[in-house]
Amino acid sequence: MNKKNYSIPIAILSVLIVAFFTACRTDEPVLLPSKTPVTDETTNSEVVGFYLLNEGNMGSNKATLDYFDFTTGIYTKNMYAATNPQVVSELGDVGNDLQIYGNKLYAVLNTSGFVEVMDATTAKHIGMIEIPNCRYITFYNGKAYVSSYAGPVELSNNTQVGYVAEIDTASLQITRTVHVGYQPEEMAIVNGTLYVANSGGYMYPEYDNTVSVICLQTFTETQKVEVGINLHRLKSDNKGNLYISSRGNYTDIASCLYILNTNTLRVDKKVDIPVSNLCIVGDSAYVISSEFNFLSGNTNIEYALINTSTQNIEANNFITDGTETAIKMPYGIAVHPITRDIYITDAKSYIIPGTVYCYSKTGKRKWYVTTGDIPAHIAFLTKQNN
């Protein structure tokens, strides 16, 4: 079973999931780091580089960390093991999120059940926060917030509700927790309020369809807003609207995008495009889709651009030079906050090294380089983080 069945229908994993846990890399050699010059173009801007977290397949303990240095044009593959030989041979099992806050780099290791905390400049190990089945992380006012499925990786209609853990970023201690919906995914904070997308992914076919609204002052859930089934991505624009993806049910209900007004807590618009990942920068929402349908056996791939001011689709394909045909399975996306260069990761078959592609803001390919297995999450390093 490959990663495609895990990343798309996490709700309908069968007992084959057990097979993942029989895999072990303890007898395999540690992957050595490698450096690749990928471009002569260097920059002296505020953004000095980016980290890329490769998920690795569940049960393989094969999550790895790469780094691209904008000042040298050098891409370093699998740097964590060499930087931290005293910690572990590899980073962990299923790298599910990667973010920088202050001078720390946070990697969420889903199946390993912890958040790895590193120095943002060197990627050296600082600490570890144990959170079972942790999913995503966001930050506000000196605190980190991590969504957790709470229970083990298993299908059950009797599964427990998930929660969000609040972590003090100075002490790295969990300070508070709050229960939300079933199998919570991405989060965003708008005006001091935390919004959590609940998927109910383990409860197929009875998915959750709500967004939890959390008051950060009291750390209580004040409301659940019904949006759509099997929610996943949740991003805020510069007006405080939330762009929330529904994965559908992989058969007769298609994936789509909802736009939730945080002032009224009502859905202002439903955009009928499939969404597997999205990134919002400025007034643009970049959407990639690799929607799999079990009835047809087909995967629909799209690259859409939405104007967040009008909430309308501005382009059906933001790649303009035809090179998207080289991308086998678009998986992760990030946009440079200054140059607006677009980075798309390609998971390929989910069992071999992937690729990260760099496109200009006009959608023309600039360079690409080989990554680890299932490249997924990018975090930009700035001079302020050093």
N, C-alpha and C positions, 0 to 999 in steps of 0.2 A: 504493500500500500504506500502510495507516495504522498508527498506533502499537499498535493492539490485537494485531496479528500479532507484534509484537516483544515486548511486555510479557508476553503469555501463553505462546506457544510459542517461546521463544528457541531451543529445541532444533531446531525444524523450520523455521527460516528457509530459504528457497530462494535461488537465485541472484538473486532480486529484491532481495536486500539490497544489491546493488551500486548500485541506483537511489538509495538513500539518500545515497550518497557523491557523487552528481552534483549534489546540491543545495548551493547556496552563498549566503550572505547578505551577501557582501562589498559587493554593489551595492545592498543595501537600506538604508533609513534606520535609524539606531539607535532602538530603542524608547525613548520618553521616560518618565520616572517619573511616577506620578500618585498623588495622595493622596485617600482616600475616608473620610469619617467613617461608621463602620458601627454604632456604638453609643454611647450616653451613659453606659454603665456603665464606671466606672474602678475601679482597685484600687490599694492600697498594699501589696500582699503582696510576698513575696520574689521572685515571678516577675513581671518587668516587661514581658515581651513574647515574641513568637516570630518566628523567621524561617521562611519557606516557600520551598523550592527547587522550581521548576517544571522538569520534565525537558526539555521540548521534544523534537520528533521527531529521530530519528537522522539525522545529516547536515545538519541545519538550523542548527547553531550557535546554538540558540535557548533554551538553559537560562537562566533568569532567577531573580532573588532578590527576594522580597517581605518586608515586615516589618509586623507588627501590634503597636502600642504599647498595652499595657493601661492605661497611665497617662493616655492622651489619647483612646483609642477610635478612633485614626486608623490606617487600613490603607494602607501605601505599597507600590505595585506597581512592580516593576522598578527597584530602587534601585541595583544594582551598577554599571551603566554610568555613571550620573551621579556615583556616589561615586568611581569609579576611571576617569576619562576618559583617563588616561595609560597604562592597561594594555591593554585591548582594547575593541572596540565591544560585545561581549557576553561572558557568563560562560564559555561553552563548549558542548560537544556532549554531550548526554544527562547531566543531573544525576541521579546514581544514589543518592546518600546525603548527608546533612547532619547534622553533630553539633557540639556545643560542648564544649570541654574547656579548663578554666582560663579564660584570657581570649582564647582563639582560637576562631574559627569555621572549620570544615573542610567543604568541599564536594567530593564525589567526582564527577569528570567522566569518565564511562565511556569513551565513544568518543574523546574528546580525549586520554585517557590521562594525566591528572594529577589531583592533589589541590590545589585552590585553598585557601590559608590566608589568613584575614582576621582583622582585629581584631573581637572579638565584640561590642563596643559600637557601632562605627562602620561595620563591614563594609568597611573599607579593606584593600586588598591588602597582605599581609605577605610571602608567598612562594608557591612552587609546587613540588610534588614529583612528578616524572615516574614513573608506574607504568603499564605498558601494560594496557589493558582492565581497569582497576581497578573494583571493585564496591562494597564496603562498608568501613566504618571503625569501630573500637572502641578503647578506651583503658584503660590500666592502669599505674599507678606511673610516670608521666612519659613513657610510650611510647604511640605510636599504632600500631595494627595494621590493615593494609589488605589485603583479599583481591583477588587478581588472577587473571584467566583465563590470563595469561602470553602467550598467542598472539593473533593477529589475530581479528577477527570473521569466522569462517568455519565451515561445517559440515565435519566430517571425523572419521572413526573413528580416524584416526592423530594426533589432536590431542594436544598435550603436556599434562602435568599442570599444575595451577595452583600458586600459591604465596601465602604471606602475607608481607608486608614489615613489618618493625619499623622505626619511625621515632622518632627522638629529638625530642620536642616543643619542646625549646629551640633546637636547631640546625637542625631540619627536615631532617636527613640520615638516609638509610636506613642502619641499623646492622647488621641481619641479615635473612636470608630463610630460609624453610623451605618445602619442597614439601609439598603436601597432595594432595587428590583432584582430579578433573577439574571444571573450571569452578566454583570455590568461590564461595559466596554469603555469607549473613550469618554473623556470629560472635557469641560471648558468652564472657565470662571468669567462671569460678566458682572461688573458692579458689585463685587463681594458675594455673589451667589454662585454656587457650584451646580452645574448641570451634568447629569450622568445618563448615558444611553444604556438602557437595559435590553438585552437580547433574548433572554430565555432560551439560549442556544441548546442547552441540554434537555429541553422539555418538548422537543419535536413530537407531534406537530402543533402543540399548544404553546407557541412562542409568547414571550413578553412583548409588549408594544408601547412601553412607557419611557418617559424621561423623568428621572427623579430630580426634584428641586431641593437643594440643600442650603440652609442658612449657615454660613460659615461662623457667624458669631456664636450661635447656640449649638452648632453642629448637629442639627436635627433635619429630618426630611419634612418639609412643609407641604409638599404637594407632589403628586404624580400626574404628568400630562400625557394623555394618549396621543401617539404620533403614528406609528406604523410597526409592523411586525419585524422581529429579528433585527433590531437596531444595532449599529456598529460604529461608524465614524461620526464624530461630532466636533465641528469647528465653528468658531465665532468669527464674524466679519468685524470691520471697524465701526459698524453701527450697532453692534450688540445682537445681531440676528444669529441664530444657530443654524448651520447647515448639517443635517443629520441624514445619514444613509440608512436605508432599509435593505437588508439582503434578500428579502422575500422568502419564499420557501423552496427555491431551486426547482420548482415544477411549474405550477400554474399561476403563481403570484411573482411577478418580476421585481427585481431590485429597482429602487428609485431613490430620489432625493427629496427631503422635506426641508422647508425653511420655516423655522419657528421664531416668532416675535417674542423676545423676552420681556417686553413691556406688557403685552396682553396675555402671554402664555398660550397663544393660539397659532396654529399653522397658517401662515400667510399664503404659502404656495407649495404645490407638489410639482416637481420637475421629473418628467418621465424619461429619465436616463439611468442606466445601470451604473452603480458606483461600487468599486472595490477599494478605492483610496482617493483622497483629495487633499489639496493644500490651498490655503487662502493667503495671498500676499497682496496688500493694497486693495484695489477694487476688483481683483480677479480671483476666481476660484478655479483651480486646475483639477480636473476630474479624470482619473483613469479607471477603466473598467475591464475586468476579465471575468465576466459573468458566465458561470457554468450552469447549464440546464440538464437535469437528469433525464427528462423525457426525450429531448432531442439528442443528447450527448454532445452538444456543441458548446463552444466557449465564444461568447461575443466580446470583442475587444474594441474599445473606443477611447478617444482622447478629446474630451470636451473642455471648452473654456466658457465660464459663466461670468457675466458682468454683475458684481454684487450690488452695484448702484441701482440697476434696473431689474435685477434678478432674472435676466433672460440669458439664453445661450448665445454667446457672441461668436463662437466658432465650433464646428463639429469635430475639428481636428486641429489642435494647436501645433502639431508637427507638420511643417510646410514643405519639406524637401523630399518626401516619400520614403525616408529611411526608417519609418516605423515598421516596415516589413521585416526588418532584421530582429525586432524584439519578439521573442517567442511567448513570454508570459509576463506582461507588465505587472509589477508588484508594489513597489514603493515610489513615492514622489516627493520631491522637495524643490523649493525655488529660492535662489540666492536673494536675500533681502535687499541687496543694493543693485547688482548687475541684472537681476531677474533671469539669470541663466536657469534652465530647467534641468533637473536631474531625475532620471527615470531608471529604476532598477529592474532587471530582467531575471526572474527566478528560473527561467528555462523549463527543465523537466522536474525541478524541485529536488533532484538527487545528485546534481553535478554543480560545479562552481558557476555562479551567475555572472552578470555584467552590469556595470553602471554606465549609463549614457549621459553625456552632457550636451544639452541643446542651448542655443542662444535664445534670447527673449523673443526673437522672431521665428523660432521653431526650426532652426537649421542645426544639424548635428555638428558638434565641434570636436569631440573625442569620446573614447570609451575605453574601459579597462576591465579585466577579469577580477571578480570579487570572490568571497567565500560562498558557501551554499545558502541559497535563499536570501539574497541581499534585500533588506527591507526598510530600515529606519536610519534617517540621516539627521544629525545634529550639527549645526554650524558653530564653530568656535570663533569668538571675536577677541579683539585686544582687551576688552574689559574683563573677559573671563580668565585672562592670564594672570 
